[in-house]
Amino acid sequence: MQAWDPRRALDSTGRWVMVRKLNQTPFKDDNALPLYGSVDDLHVAKLRAAYLTAQRPWWIEIRPPEGAPSDAVFDHWMMLCTWLARAAPVLDQAYNELPAGAMSFQVSFAEIVGSSLGAVTPKGADELRSLFRITAELGRAEISVEIARGFGDGLMQPENLAERALVEALVAGVAHASGEFADAQKRDGLVNKICPNSQARWIHRFEARSFRDFIHSEISGKPVLIDPLDQAAPRLGLGWRVRSRDDGAEVLGVPECTSYLNGVVRVVLDDLCAALRCLDRRSFVRAALYSHEVASRDRDRWHRTAQANLGLHDDRDAALRIIEEHQSRLNACFVATRILVEAAICECPLDGGGPVGRLDLSRAMALALQAHILGGWSDAVHWGAMEARAKTTPLGDVHVSQSFLNAVYEPFGRAGGEAEVRYAVDSYADLYSPRKMQPPVSDVVEPKFLNAWEAEFGAPLGGLLAFIEELEDLGQHPPNALLDMRRSFLIETMATKANISAAKANLTLDSLVLAPRPEWRGATGDFRNKDWFPWRFRRRLSVLRRPFIQIETTNDPLILCAPGLLRESLRAMVTWFHSGEIPSSQAKSRQMCQWIGHANNVQRTEFNSTTACRMRELGWHADQEVRLTKILGRPLERDYGDIDVLAWRADSGRVLAMECKDLQFHKTIGEVAEQLADFRGEVGSDGKPDHLKRHLNRLDILAANHEAVSKALGLNAPIQLEGHLVFKNLVPMRFAWDRLADRVRLSLFDELDRL
């Protein structure tokens, strides 16, 4: 109740109106504003709000045209509230001759456009200003703003011209009421203060571009996010269910810690499976998939409004953190709901299970995410990234050292989240550019990869795209986020759209269907346990690898899919296979195995070449893939490998031996820990040096042969030999490099100009 702060506020007619705070938002500074919605007016189908300054209440009311879409009307009212909150305190301070008491704006729209068809020509600033008619009198508290048809057209552009014109109208009305309208310079200054940049705005209107855009009304609710209480409750007593109190609270040692944590994971998964066995399979799978789609829509909305949110908040860094935190909660939702779908088709009963509510889903999501995190901890201990020490608290919670998480994993995740937000900000204008016809895949993808794809999946990539487009069309008419179809229908549709036989379509579908198994925690056929482990990324028995969800085990089973997820899944698989990120052991065909090897080799040599070219641009001499024997002019006792890029400058004598890496982007705790293990500069238990140790060995040989290096490079002055490690993109090693910084300098490709 305190958050809503119910009270009464005096309006311009002398009436005391019941008001309460508007809906809470993730932005704390917005929640702290004295902006209130009128409860009394809501009862008579009016949308009115008040901003309470120390001097007076400032009221604003929207008057929409007859028959306007209710969701669009609400959006326009929230736009008015947003600008009232920014304008009221500024206008209160600027105009001292306003009448005493409340001020009131009535804003009438001749047209409020929801979704529409057809091309729109955006209106310029002068055209937009001509749409406004302002009625205000000296000494009167009521100000009327009428907006003619065409205001919505002004929203169809990346610059905020339309809402700025609205702010100009509000300022002009107040200037009239205070008798200072003639001071145009003052009005312009106030408008710039209220609307300080062209990015700040509330409404975004652009052409629908994805399946989720076309069915947005079906997935426009709030996503089910994991409740903190649901996340905390299962942790009570958890550790003591695995370990006796007589054995003590502390576990030390790598095998002991991983065994203990694995036992805790088993208990969590036992609880999750027990909960799923009480819920109806089809209902639960639909609920989890639907929550995933609602969260995806919410993610898209936050990405598309990131620039505006930063523009609307004076503390941009704080706003950026809020956006990143919300994105993090959505990512947890994506991970958890996908895990639950994978588990539910095996554990939920087809008959006799109970109905599914939001609380059931939230609690199950909390358990799924907990297993994901605990499994990652176990892997991190195994790879040596996390201290091999675990402790069970008196209440049974499981604690581990947070140093790896605090120093490496979480900063790496935040940096990735910030990069994602900044990309969304920088690409905002692209939302308003005309849609381009997509060329055939044969025009943009290498024939060798297309052949490998067809050998691996049985259908051509272009045919699968046509198949997914057909399912998207089915989902749009009528709009449905989820589709229930029989397997026979999918085979027939794929055969038609991909122009392949029904037999081939059947085999292709086999590789894309996630089918029920006797138990979730068991691999059958060619699969291994790590293919279902919920803490591993790119697992083969995952929704992203198998986005068609088979509900039952009949001759013609019911299959559920979300068309929005289908396209994401195909995009992810094409990216992973094309870039060689999928291990060759997971490929079934000889052609795809060959492609993965080829892709990894090309990726390595291309980045070496790109780095060498960049160093030359920066004024260095540079060679790539340089053999040590070529530099030394003599053979060595063994093969130490190549120097990826050797760069030098005659004027300074600096010689840079650069190891260049274009690595896969890892997300999970365990996979980040595994990647760190490759760059410790150590010899493994198998006697083989890791990636960094091999580079250090080459540096040692160069350091012991300064004269040979000088001669080979044609340098006269004493050389300054430096070891460098260059990554194409952000990597977790960036946050764990203090120990090795004195031997090897770590840089990202974009930072080469700082060397």
Buried (B, 14 or more C-beta within 10 A) or exposed (E): EEEBEEBEBBBBEEEEBBBBBBEEEBBEBBBEBBBBBBBBBBEEEEBBBBBBBEBBBBBBBBBBEEEBBEEBBBBBBBBBBBBBBBBBBBBBEBBEEBBEBBBBBBBBBBBBBBEEEEEBEBBEBEBBBEBBEBEBEEEBBBBBBBBEEBBBBBBBBBBBBBBBBBBBBBBBBBBBBBBBBEEEEBBEBBBEBBBEBBBBBBBBBBEBEBBBBBBBEBBEEEBBBBBEEBBEEBBEEBBBBBBEEEEEBEBEEBEBBBEBBBBBBBBBBEBBBEBBBBBBBBBBBBBBBBBBBBBBBBBBBBBBBBBBBBBBBEEEEEBBBBBBEBBBBBBBBBBBBBBBBBBBBBBBBBEEBEEBEEEBBBBBBBBBBBBBBBBBBBBBBBBBBBBBBBBBBEEBBBEBBEEBBEEBBBBBBBBBBBEBBBEBBEBBEEBBEEEEEEEEBEEEBBEEBBBBBBBBBBBBBBBBBBBBBBBBEBBBEEEBBBBEBEBBEBBEBBBBBBEBEEEBBBBBBEBBBBBBBEEBBEBEEEBEEEBBBBBBBBBBBBBBBBBBBBBBEEEEBBBBBBBBBBBBBBEBBBEBBBBBBBEEEBBEBEBBBBBBEBBBEEBBBEBBBBBBEBBEEBEBBBBBBBEBEEBBEEEEEEEBBBBBBBBBBEEEBBBBBBBBBBBBEBBBBBBBBBBBBBBBBEEEEEEEBBBBBBBBBBBEBBEEBBEBBBBBBEBEEEBEBBBBBBBBBBBBBBBBBEEBEEBBBBBBBEEBEEB
